[in-house]
């Protein structure tokens, strides 16, 4: 029996491997292909290398206290105050350590949420011990901002010391302006009332923080990590100026502001983004001449990564996002339930969202190590480069007059739109795969349950003095889901989905790989693939297609078999009446002959899947 020490000695007997040794092995596998093929690239233009040296001299980013768990936040968004209260009590009894009160019309309220009346807040928090160490956070919209005063009045009515209540007020006029595209007053007027509102809460005894710089507005709109970081830093600086303008000392003002960002399933970028935020905020504090304090950073799993189709995969995405935000040092995390894109989540979806965090905290012990990514070559490189790009973008925003002026000049919206277009192109080509939607679709999935509660109309501003182009809110899977909805409508109307016949040539070894690819390709758009055995006789193939009754046909096999059989198969299908024939794979030097034989399109990895699927529906409508 060997000990751990013996194992270490055994490892020392092997020669030390170097990057050069690794590179020689890689070059052998690449067989002349460029090394850059292995280098990834983010939407900020950062290069992600396949291997890194250990970072030297990197210290841990100061954030959450060592071994301290993050706050397990649970969203309270049922429009019925009684039902919302039942949700809150159940969540707190089963592991949640904080509640996020989602007000109607706020960011990611998704058509639900609470109204802002004092009676609603009192009912929702009935039985909730506000001074028992739980966190109360808000998601506000501008028309519901007065709920914070109602909450303060409730605390006073219960004769609770405000200092004993961990309340984050989520005051965020800049984020609301960016999302709604409207404001009742210009910023020079709003800044004064903003500063007064925050100061009143502080003077009443609450510890805060009170104002939030919210990056979800950028993430929801398809923006990049650096764009999200620059937006929250610019927002926080604008809030600092407003507070200073009302007489609040800068060191005190820094403690009145906190941050909220989206966490998505890109593990390394999410970790680096949360680490970068703390570094950027420390630099702001240093520039203001005050001692840096650890930023309070909250996370919410990303809206844009959710899918309505195969929603259970959202559990996996949320787990990775929570894992990444936790390792990145988030002080609190809220998980969007896996059915949030379908409607108001039920008790099961809420329990899964809550337990996602509890398992990572209590069973995986993720919070036991402070900044576990410190020293990682990859994470340190990403963190540093995100800081550089975000700081440059922040300087551009400042040069435009600050974040409010940059929004009025459409600077933020245009920059985000450019990244969004790139991201949507990558989704359309399945470079950014959405499992369950663009990849590995399941046409026979059972619908997930949500509560039978109709969405509500969001409260609207009654006075509008300033208008801008609002930042949109999207989910990346929506274009594929639109095609799936179209398929469902056809199924309901005719009893059958649109279908494509897979004309497999040769043996199973020849066609299986591309037939599998073609099945996923077409079914991502709701076009059901009708599989077949391998054919060698073109006339038998044509007869089988005819018998299938499908409008579309896709030839599938290996390049070797294509050289021998593809032209004959396509001619036979054309002669049998096939109007639109696809071939799975690149045509290469055969393209002219294949097109002459009747093949109209080639489906390939990296091609525009969405465009071809949309055109396929058009082809079926014309036949």
C-alpha positions as CSV (number, residue, x, y, z in Angstrom):
1,X,0.0,0.0,0.0
2,X,1.5,3.4,-1.0
3,X,1.0,6.7,0.8
4,X,0.4,10.1,-0.8
5,X,4.1,10.8,-0.2
6,X,5.1,7.7,-2.2
7,X,2.8,8.8,-5.0
8,X,4.6,12.2,-5.1
9,X,8.0,10.5,-5.3
10,X,6.8,8.3,-8.1
11,X,5.7,11.4,-10.0
12,X,9.1,12.9,-9.5
13,X,10.6,10.0,-11.3
14,X,9.1,11.1,-14.6
15,X,10.9,13.7,-16.8
16,X,9.6,17.2,-16.4
17,X,7.3,18.1,-19.3
18,X,7.7,21.5,-21.0
19,X,5.5,23.6,-23.2
20,X,7.9,22.8,-26.1
21,X,7.3,19.0,-25.5
22,X,3.6,19.6,-25.6
23,X,3.8,21.7,-28.7
24,X,5.8,19.0,-30.6
25,X,3.0,16.5,-29.9
26,X,0.3,19.0,-30.9
27,X,2.1,19.8,-34.2
28,X,2.2,16.1,-35.0
29,X,-1.6,15.9,-34.5
30,X,-2.3,19.1,-36.5
31,X,-0.4,17.6,-39.5
32,X,0.5,20.9,-41.0
33,X,-2.7,22.8,-40.0
34,X,-2.0,26.2,-38.4
35,X,-1.6,26.3,-34.6
36,X,-4.1,29.2,-34.5
37,X,-6.7,26.6,-35.2
38,X,-6.5,25.8,-31.5
39,X,-6.7,29.4,-30.3
40,X,-10.2,30.6,-29.3
41,X,-11.5,34.1,-29.5
42,X,-14.0,35.9,-27.3
43,X,-16.5,38.6,-28.5
44,X,-14.1,41.2,-27.0
45,X,-11.4,39.9,-29.4
46,X,-9.4,38.2,-26.6
47,X,-7.4,35.2,-27.6
48,X,-7.9,32.1,-25.5
49,X,-4.8,29.9,-25.8
50,X,-5.1,26.1,-25.5
51,X,-2.4,26.0,-22.8
52,X,-1.0,28.5,-20.3
53,X,1.9,28.6,-17.9
54,X,1.2,29.1,-14.2
55,X,0.7,32.8,-13.5
56,X,3.5,34.3,-11.5
57,X,3.1,36.8,-8.7
58,X,-0.7,36.8,-8.9
59,X,-2.5,37.3,-5.6
60,X,-6.1,36.4,-4.7
61,X,-8.7,39.0,-5.6
62,X,-10.2,40.3,-2.3
63,X,-13.9,39.6,-2.2
64,X,-16.1,37.3,-0.2
65,X,-14.6,36.5,3.2
66,X,-12.5,33.3,3.2
67,X,-14.7,30.2,3.7
68,X,-17.8,32.3,3.8
69,X,-20.7,31.0,1.7
70,X,-22.5,33.3,-0.7
71,X,-26.0,34.3,0.0
72,X,-28.5,31.9,-1.6
73,X,-31.1,34.2,-3.1
74,X,-34.5,33.1,-4.2
75,X,-36.7,35.3,-6.5
76,X,-40.2,36.1,-5.3
77,X,-42.2,37.1,-8.3
78,X,-45.7,35.6,-8.0
79,X,-48.2,38.5,-8.7
80,X,-50.5,37.2,-6.0
81,X,-49.2,38.5,-2.6
82,X,-50.5,35.5,-0.7
83,X,-48.8,33.0,-3.0
84,X,-45.6,35.1,-3.0
85,X,-45.6,34.9,0.8
86,X,-46.0,31.1,0.7
87,X,-43.1,30.9,-1.7
88,X,-40.9,33.1,0.5
89,X,-41.6,31.1,3.6
90,X,-41.0,27.8,1.9
91,X,-37.7,29.0,0.4
92,X,-36.4,30.3,3.7
93,X,-37.4,27.0,5.4
94,X,-35.5,25.0,2.8
95,X,-32.2,26.6,2.6
96,X,-32.5,30.1,1.0
97,X,-30.7,32.8,2.9
98,X,-32.1,35.7,1.1
99,X,-35.1,36.9,-1.0
100,X,-35.1,39.0,-4.1
101,X,-38.4,40.8,-4.4
102,X,-39.0,41.1,-8.1
103,X,-41.2,44.1,-8.9
104,X,-43.5,44.1,-11.9
105,X,-41.7,45.6,-15.0
106,X,-38.2,45.2,-13.5
107,X,-35.3,43.7,-15.4
108,X,-36.0,39.9,-15.9
109,X,-39.4,40.1,-14.3
110,X,-40.5,38.3,-17.4
111,X,-44.1,39.6,-17.3
112,X,-44.7,38.8,-13.6
113,X,-43.6,40.3,-10.3
114,X,-45.1,42.2,-7.4
115,X,-47.0,45.4,-7.4
116,X,-45.4,48.3,-5.4
117,X,-48.2,48.9,-2.8
118,X,-47.4,48.9,0.9
119,X,-50.1,46.3,1.4
120,X,-48.4,43.9,-1.0
121,X,-45.0,44.3,0.7
122,X,-46.5,43.7,4.1
123,X,-48.4,40.6,2.9
124,X,-45.4,39.1,1.1
125,X,-43.1,39.5,4.1
126,X,-45.7,38.3,6.6
127,X,-43.9,35.8,8.9
128,X,-40.5,36.7,7.5
129,X,-38.0,37.6,10.3
130,X,-36.3,40.6,8.7
131,X,-33.7,40.8,11.4
132,X,-32.8,37.1,11.4
133,X,-29.7,37.4,9.1
134,X,-31.5,37.0,5.8
135,X,-30.9,39.3,2.9
136,X,-33.7,41.3,1.3
137,X,-32.9,42.5,-2.2
138,X,-35.1,44.2,-4.7
139,X,-35.5,44.2,-8.5
140,X,-37.1,47.6,-9.2
141,X,-38.6,49.3,-12.2
142,X,-38.9,53.1,-12.1
143,X,-42.7,53.0,-11.6
144,X,-42.2,50.7,-8.6
145,X,-39.2,52.5,-6.9
146,X,-41.4,53.7,-4.0
147,X,-41.5,50.1,-2.7
148,X,-38.3,50.8,-0.9
149,X,-40.0,53.4,1.3
150,X,-42.8,51.0,1.9
151,X,-40.3,48.4,3.1
152,X,-38.6,51.0,5.4
153,X,-42.0,51.8,6.8
154,X,-42.7,48.1,7.4
155,X,-39.4,47.8,9.3
156,X,-40.3,50.8,11.4
157,X,-43.8,49.5,12.0
158,X,-42.4,46.2,13.3
159,X,-40.1,48.2,15.6
160,X,-37.0,46.6,14.1
161,X,-33.6,48.4,14.2
162,X,-32.9,49.1,10.5
163,X,-29.2,48.4,11.1
164,X,-30.2,44.8,11.9
165,X,-31.8,44.4,8.5
166,X,-29.7,43.3,5.5
167,X,-31.5,45.2,2.8
168,X,-30.2,46.1,-0.7
169,X,-32.4,48.7,-2.2
170,X,-31.5,48.2,-5.9
171,X,-32.0,51.8,-6.8
172,X,-30.9,52.0,-10.5
173,X,-32.3,54.8,-12.6
174,X,-29.5,54.4,-15.2
175,X,-30.3,50.7,-15.8
176,X,-34.0,51.5,-16.0
177,X,-33.3,54.2,-18.5
178,X,-31.2,51.9,-20.7
179,X,-33.9,49.2,-20.7
180,X,-37.1,51.2,-21.0
181,X,-35.6,53.9,-23.3
182,X,-37.5,56.6,-21.4
183,X,-37.0,58.9,-18.4
184,X,-39.4,61.3,-16.7
185,X,-36.5,63.8,-16.2
186,X,-33.0,64.5,-17.5
187,X,-30.1,63.1,-15.5
188,X,-29.1,66.4,-14.0
189,X,-32.5,66.5,-12.2
190,X,-32.7,62.8,-11.4
191,X,-29.2,62.8,-9.9
192,X,-30.4,65.0,-7.1
193,X,-33.5,63.0,-6.2
194,X,-31.4,59.8,-6.5
195,X,-28.8,61.1,-4.1
196,X,-31.5,62.3,-1.7
197,X,-33.3,58.9,-1.8
198,X,-30.1,57.0,-1.0
199,X,-29.1,59.5,1.8
200,X,-32.5,59.2,3.4
201,X,-32.2,55.4,3.6
202,X,-28.8,55.7,5.1
203,X,-29.9,58.3,7.6
204,X,-32.9,56.1,8.6
205,X,-30.3,53.5,9.8
206,X,-30.1,50.9,7.0
207,X,-26.6,49.7,6.3
208,X,-27.0,49.3,2.6
209,X,-25.7,49.2,0.0
210,X,-28.5,51.0,-1.8
211,X,-27.8,51.8,-5.4
212,X,-27.0,49.0,-7.9
213,X,-25.0,49.1,-11.1
214,X,-26.7,46.3,-13.1
215,X,-24.9,44.7,-16.0
216,X,-27.7,42.4,-16.9
217,X,-29.1,45.0,-19.2
218,X,-26.0,44.6,-21.4
219,X,-25.9,40.8,-21.1
220,X,-29.6,40.5,-21.9
221,X,-29.0,42.6,-25.1
222,X,-26.2,40.2,-26.3
223,X,-23.3,42.3,-25.2
224,X,-19.8,41.2,-24.4
225,X,-18.1,40.7,-21.0
226,X,-16.1,43.9,-21.3
227,X,-19.1,45.8,-22.4
228,X,-21.0,44.6,-19.3
229,X,-18.1,45.5,-17.1
230,X,-17.6,49.0,-18.6
231,X,-21.3,49.7,-18.2
232,X,-21.5,48.8,-14.5
233,X,-18.3,50.7,-13.7
234,X,-19.5,53.7,-15.6
235,X,-22.9,53.5,-13.9
236,X,-21.3,53.2,-10.5
237,X,-19.1,56.3,-11.2
238,X,-22.2,58.3,-12.2
239,X,-23.8,57.3,-8.9
240,X,-20.7,58.3,-7.0
241,X,-20.9,61.8,-8.6
242,X,-24.5,62.1,-7.8
243,X,-24.0,61.1,-4.1
244,X,-21.0,63.4,-3.8
245,X,-23.1,66.2,-5.3
246,X,-25.5,65.8,-2.4
247,X,-22.7,66.0,0.2
248,X,-21.9,62.3,0.8
249,X,-18.2,61.7,1.3
250,X,-16.7,59.6,-1.4
251,X,-15.5,56.8,0.9
252,X,-19.1,56.6,2.3
253,X,-20.6,56.8,-1.2
254,X,-18.5,53.8,-2.3
255,X,-20.1,51.7,0.3
256,X,-23.6,52.7,-0.8
257,X,-23.1,51.1,-4.3
258,X,-23.2,47.4,-5.2
259,X,-23.1,45.5,-8.4
260,X,-25.2,42.9,-10.2
261,X,-24.0,40.9,-13.2
262,X,-25.2,38.0,-15.3
263,X,-23.5,34.6,-14.9
264,X,-23.7,32.3,-17.9
265,X,-22.4,28.9,-18.9
266,X,-19.1,30.1,-20.2
267,X,-17.1,29.0,-17.1
268,X,-13.8,30.7,-17.6
269,X,-15.1,34.0,-18.9
270,X,-17.7,34.2,-16.1
271,X,-15.1,33.6,-13.4
272,X,-12.8,36.1,-15.0
273,X,-15.5,38.7,-15.4
274,X,-16.5,38.6,-11.7
275,X,-12.8,38.8,-10.7
276,X,-12.2,41.7,-13.1
277,X,-15.1,43.7,-11.7
278,X,-13.5,43.8,-8.2
279,X,-10.1,44.9,-9.7
280,X,-11.8,47.7,-11.7
281,X,-13.8,49.0,-8.7
282,X,-10.6,49.0,-6.6
283,X,-9.0,51.1,-9.3
284,X,-11.9,53.6,-9.3
285,X,-11.6,53.9,-5.5
286,X,-7.9,54.5,-5.8
287,X,-8.5,57.2,-8.5
288,X,-11.0,58.8,-6.1
289,X,-8.4,58.9,-3.4
290,X,-10.2,56.6,-1.0
291,X,-9.1,53.3,0.5
292,X,-10.4,50.5,-1.7
293,X,-13.2,48.4,-0.2
294,X,-14.3,45.0,-1.5
295,X,-17.2,45.5,-3.9
296,X,-20.4,43.8,-3.0
297,X,-21.2,41.7,-6.1
298,X,-24.4,39.8,-6.8
299,X,-25.1,37.4,-9.6
300,X,-28.1,36.1,-11.5
301,X,-27.9,33.3,-13.9
302,X,-28.3,34.5,-17.5
303,X,-31.6,35.1,-19.2
304,X,-30.2,34.9,-22.7
305,X,-28.9,31.3,-22.3
306,X,-32.3,29.9,-21.4
307,X,-34.3,27.8,-23.8
308,X,-38.0,27.0,-24.0
309,X,-37.2,23.7,-25.8
310,X,-35.8,20.9,-23.7
311,X,-35.8,23.2,-20.7
312,X,-34.2,20.6,-18.4
313,X,-30.9,21.4,-20.1
314,X,-31.3,24.8,-18.5
315,X,-30.5,23.1,-15.2
316,X,-27.1,22.2,-16.5
317,X,-26.4,25.7,-17.8
318,X,-27.6,27.2,-14.5
319,X,-25.3,24.8,-12.5
320,X,-22.3,25.9,-14.6
321,X,-23.2,29.5,-14.2
322,X,-23.7,29.2,-10.5
323,X,-20.4,27.3,-10.2
324,X,-18.6,30.0,-12.1
325,X,-20.1,33.0,-10.2
326,X,-19.3,31.3,-6.9
327,X,-15.7,30.7,-7.8
328,X,-15.5,34.2,-9.2
329,X,-16.3,35.5,-5.8
330,X,-20.0,36.5,-6.0
331,X,-21.4,37.6,-2.6
332,X,-24.9,36.4,-3.5
333,X,-26.5,34.4,-6.4
334,X,-30.0,34.1,-7.7
335,X,-30.7,31.2,-10.1
336,X,-33.4,31.7,-12.7
337,X,-35.5,28.5,-12.6
338,X,-35.2,26.2,-15.7
339,X,-38.8,27.0,-16.8
340,X,-38.5,30.8,-16.5
341,X,-38.7,31.2,-20.3
342,X,-41.9,29.2,-20.4
343,X,-43.9,31.1,-17.8
344,X,-44.1,31.5,-14.0
345,X,-42.0,28.6,-12.5
346,X,-43.8,26.1,-10.3
347,X,-42.6,24.7,-6.9
348,X,-40.5,22.0,-8.5
349,X,-38.5,24.5,-10.7
350,X,-38.0,26.8,-7.8
351,X,-36.8,23.9,-5.6
352,X,-34.3,22.9,-8.3
353,X,-33.0,26.5,-8.6
354,X,-32.6,26.7,-4.8
355,X,-30.9,23.3,-4.5
356,X,-28.5,24.0,-7.3
357,X,-26.8,26.4,-5.0
358,X,-27.2,24.4,-1.9
359,X,-25.5,21.3,-3.4
360,X,-22.6,23.4,-4.7
361,X,-22.2,25.0,-1.3
362,X,-22.9,22.2,1.2
363,X,-21.8,19.1,-0.8
364,X,-19.2,20.4,-3.2
365,X,-17.9,23.0,-0.7
366,X,-17.2,25.5,-3.4
367,X,-17.0,28.5,-1.0
368,X,-14.3,27.0,1.3
369,X,-11.4,28.5,-0.8
370,X,-11.1,32.2,-1.4
371,X,-10.5,33.0,-5.1
372,X,-9.5,29.4,-6.1
373,X,-8.7,30.7,-9.6
374,X,-5.9,32.9,-8.4
375,X,-2.6,31.9,-10.1
376,X,-4.3,30.1,-13.0
377,X,-2.6,31.2,-16.1
378,X,-5.8,31.1,-18.2
379,X,-8.0,32.9,-15.6
380,X,-5.4,35.5,-14.7
381,X,-4.8,36.3,-18.4
382,X,-8.5,36.6,-19.1
383,X,-9.1,38.7,-16.0
384,X,-6.2,41.1,-16.8
385,X,-7.3,41.5,-20.5
386,X,-10.9,42.0,-19.6
387,X,-9.8,44.8,-17.2
388,X,-7.8,46.5,-19.9
389,X,-10.6,46.4,-22.5
390,X,-13.3,47.3,-20.1
391,X,-11.2,50.2,-18.8
392,X,-10.7,51.5,-22.3
393,X,-14.4,51.3,-23.0
394,X,-15.1,53.0,-19.7
395,X,-12.8,55.9,-20.7
396,X,-14.7,56.2,-24.0
397,X,-18.0,56.4,-22.1
398,X,-16.5,59.1,-19.8
399,X,-15.2,61.0,-22.8
400,X,-18.8,61.1,-24.1
401,X,-19.9,62.7,-20.9
402,X,-20.7,59.7,-18.7
403,X,-23.0,56.7,-19.1
404,X,-26.2,58.7,-19.2
405,X,-24.9,60.9,-22.0
406,X,-23.5,57.8,-23.8
407,X,-26.9,56.3,-23.8
408,X,-28.5,59.5,-25.1
409,X,-25.9,59.5,-27.9
410,X,-26.7,55.9,-28.8
411,X,-23.0,55.0,-28.2
412,X,-23.7,52.0,-25.9
413,X,-26.6,50.7,-28.0
414,X,-24.6,50.7,-31.2
415,X,-21.6,49.0,-29.7
416,X,-23.7,46.3,-28.1
417,X,-25.6,45.8,-31.3
418,X,-22.4,45.0,-33.2
419,X,-21.5,42.3,-30.7
420,X,-25.1,41.0,-30.7
421,X,-25.0,40.7,-34.5
422,X,-21.8,38.6,-34.2
423,X,-23.3,36.5,-31.5
424,X,-26.5,35.8,-33.4
425,X,-24.5,34.9,-36.5
426,X,-22.5,32.4,-34.4
427,X,-25.8,30.9,-33.0
428,X,-27.3,30.7,-36.5
429,X,-24.2,28.7,-37.6
430,X,-24.2,26.6,-34.4
431,X,-20.7,27.8,-33.6
432,X,-22.3,28.8,-30.3
433,X,-24.4,25.7,-29.8
434,X,-27.7,25.8,-27.7
435,X,-28.2,22.2,-26.6
436,X,-31.8,21.2,-26.9
437,X,-32.5,24.0,-29.3
438,X,-29.9,24.3,-32.1
439,X,-28.2,21.0,-31.2
440,X,-29.6,17.6,-30.1
441,X,-33.3,18.7,-30.4
442,X,-36.0,16.4,-29.2
443,X,-39.2,16.7,-31.3
444,X,-41.1,14.4,-29.0
445,X,-40.3,16.1,-25.7
446,X,-43.1,16.4,-23.1
447,X,-43.9,20.0,-22.1
448,X,-42.6,21.2,-18.8
449,X,-45.1,22.5,-16.2
450,X,-45.4,26.1,-15.2
451,X,-48.0,27.9,-13.0
452,X,-51.3,28.8,-14.6
453,X,-50.7,32.5,-14.2
454,X,-51.2,34.9,-17.1
455,X,-48.4,37.5,-17.6
456,X,-49.2,41.0,-16.4
457,X,-48.8,44.3,-18.2
458,X,-45.8,46.2,-16.8
459,X,-46.5,49.5,-15.1
460,X,-45.6,52.4,-17.3
461,X,-44.2,55.9,-16.8
462,X,-46.9,58.6,-16.9
463,X,-44.4,61.4,-17.8
464,X,-41.6,61.0,-20.4
465,X,-39.1,63.8,-20.8
466,X,-36.2,61.9,-22.4
467,X,-36.3,59.1,-25.0
468,X,-33.6,56.9,-26.4
469,X,-33.2,53.6,-28.2
470,X,-33.8,51.0,-25.5
471,X,-31.5,48.0,-25.1
472,X,-33.3,44.8,-26.2
473,X,-33.8,41.7,-24.1
474,X,-33.3,38.5,-25.9
475,X,-32.7,34.8,-25.6
476,X,-30.3,33.3,-28.1
477,X,-32.4,30.2,-28.8
478,X,-35.5,32.2,-29.9
479,X,-34.9,32.0,-33.7
480,X,-34.8,28.2,-33.5
481,X,-37.7,28.1,-31.2
482,X,-39.7,30.2,-33.7
483,X,-39.2,27.4,-36.3
484,X,-40.1,24.8,-33.8
485,X,-43.3,26.7,-33.1
486,X,-44.1,26.7,-36.8
487,X,-43.6,23.0,-36.9
488,X,-46.0,22.6,-34.0
489,X,-48.6,24.6,-35.8
490,X,-48.3,22.5,-38.9
491,X,-48.6,19.3,-36.7
492,X,-51.7,20.7,-35.1
493,X,-53.3,21.7,-38.4
494,X,-52.4,18.6,-40.5
495,X,-51.6,15.9,-38.0
496,X,-48.0,15.6,-39.3
497,X,-44.8,17.6,-38.9
498,X,-42.8,18.8,-41.9
499,X,-40.4,16.0,-42.8
500,X,-37.2,15.3,-44.7
501,X,-36.2,11.9,-46.1
502,X,-32.6,10.9,-45.3
503,X,-31.4,9.2,-48.5
504,X,-28.6,7.1,-47.0
505,X,-26.1,5.6,-49.4
506,X,-23.9,2.6,-48.8
507,X,-23.5,0.8,-45.5
508,X,-24.2,2.0,-41.9
509,X,-20.5,2.7,-41.5
510,X,-20.7,5.0,-44.5
511,X,-23.8,7.0,-43.7
512,X,-24.3,7.0,-39.9
513,X,-22.2,10.1,-39.1
514,X,-23.7,12.4,-41.7
515,X,-27.2,11.0,-41.2
516,X,-26.9,11.8,-37.5
517,X,-25.7,15.3,-38.4
518,X,-28.5,15.8,-40.9
519,X,-31.1,14.7,-38.4
520,X,-30.0,17.2,-35.8
521,X,-29.7,19.9,-38.5
522,X,-33.2,19.6,-39.7
523,X,-34.9,18.8,-36.4
524,X,-33.4,21.9,-34.9
525,X,-36.0,23.7,-37.0
526,X,-38.8,21.3,-36.3
527,X,-38.4,19.3,-39.6
528,X,-38.6,15.7,-38.7
529,X,-36.0,13.4,-40.2
530,X,-37.3,10.1,-41.7
531,X,-34.4,7.7,-41.6
532,X,-33.7,4.9,-44.0
533,X,-31.5,1.9,-44.6
534,X,-28.5,2.3,-46.9
535,X,-29.2,2.2,-50.6
536,X,-27.0,1.2,-53.5
537,X,-29.6,1.1,-56.3
538,X,-30.8,4.6,-57.3
539,X,-34.2,3.3,-58.4
540,X,-34.9,1.6,-55.1
541,X,-33.8,4.8,-53.3
542,X,-36.2,6.9,-55.4
543,X,-39.1,4.5,-54.7
544,X,-38.4,4.7,-51.0
545,X,-38.4,8.5,-51.0
546,X,-41.6,8.5,-53.0
547,X,-43.3,6.2,-50.5
548,X,-42.2,8.4,-47.6
549,X,-44.4,11.3,-48.7
550,X,-41.8,13.8,-47.7
551,X,-41.3,17.1,-49.5
552,X,-37.6,17.3,-48.8
553,X,-34.7,14.8,-49.2
554,X,-31.2,14.8,-48.0
555,X,-28.5,12.5,-49.3
556,X,-26.2,11.2,-46.6
557,X,-23.0,9.2,-46.8
558,X,-19.2,9.4,-46.9
559,X,-17.1,11.3,-49.4
560,X,-15.9,8.0,-50.9
561,X,-19.5,6.8,-51.5
562,X,-20.5,10.2,-52.9
563,X,-17.9,9.9,-55.6
564,X,-19.5,6.7,-56.7
565,X,-23.2,7.1,-56.1
566,X,-24.3,10.7,-55.3
567,X,-24.8,11.9,-58.9
568,X,-26.8,8.8,-59.8
569,X,-28.9,9.0,-56.6
570,X,-29.7,12.7,-57.2
571,X,-30.7,12.1,-60.8
572,X,-33.0,9.3,-59.7
573,X,-34.6,11.4,-57.0
574,X,-35.1,14.3,-59.5
575,X,-36.7,12.0,-62.0
576,X,-39.0,10.7,-59.3
577,X,-40.2,14.3,-58.6
578,X,-38.0,15.5,-55.8
579,X,-38.1,19.4,-55.9
580,X,-35.3,20.2,-53.5
581,X,-32.4,17.9,-52.7
582,X,-29.8,18.4,-50.0
583,X,-26.5,16.7,-49.6
584,X,-24.8,16.4,-46.2
585,X,-21.2,17.4,-46.5
586,X,-19.0,19.7,-48.6
587,X,-19.1,19.0,-52.4
588,X,-15.5,19.7,-53.1
589,X,-14.5,19.2,-56.7
590,X,-17.8,17.4,-57.4
591,X,-19.9,20.5,-56.9
592,X,-20.7,21.2,-60.5
593,X,-21.7,17.6,-61.3
594,X,-23.7,17.4,-58.1
595,X,-25.6,20.6,-58.8
596,X,-26.2,19.5,-62.4
597,X,-27.7,16.2,-61.1
598,X,-30.3,18.1,-59.0
599,X,-28.7,18.9,-55.6
600,X,-29.7,22.4,-54.5
601,X,-28.0,22.8,-51.2
602,X,-25.2,21.4,-49.1
603,X,-25.5,21.2,-45.3
604,X,-22.2,21.5,-43.6
605,X,-20.8,22.3,-40.2
606,X,-20.4,26.0,-39.8
607,X,-23.0,26.8,-42.4
608,X,-25.9,29.1,-41.8
609,X,-28.3,26.6,-40.3
610,X,-31.1,29.1,-39.6
611,X,-31.1,30.5,-43.2
612,X,-31.3,27.0,-44.7
613,X,-34.1,25.9,-42.4
614,X,-36.1,29.0,-43.1
615,X,-35.6,28.4,-46.8
616,X,-36.7,24.8,-46.3
617,X,-40.1,25.9,-45.0
618,X,-40.4,28.1,-48.1
619,X,-39.6,25.1,-50.3
620,X,-42.2,23.1,-48.6
621,X,-44.8,25.8,-49.1
622,X,-44.1,25.9,-52.8
623,X,-44.5,22.2,-53.3
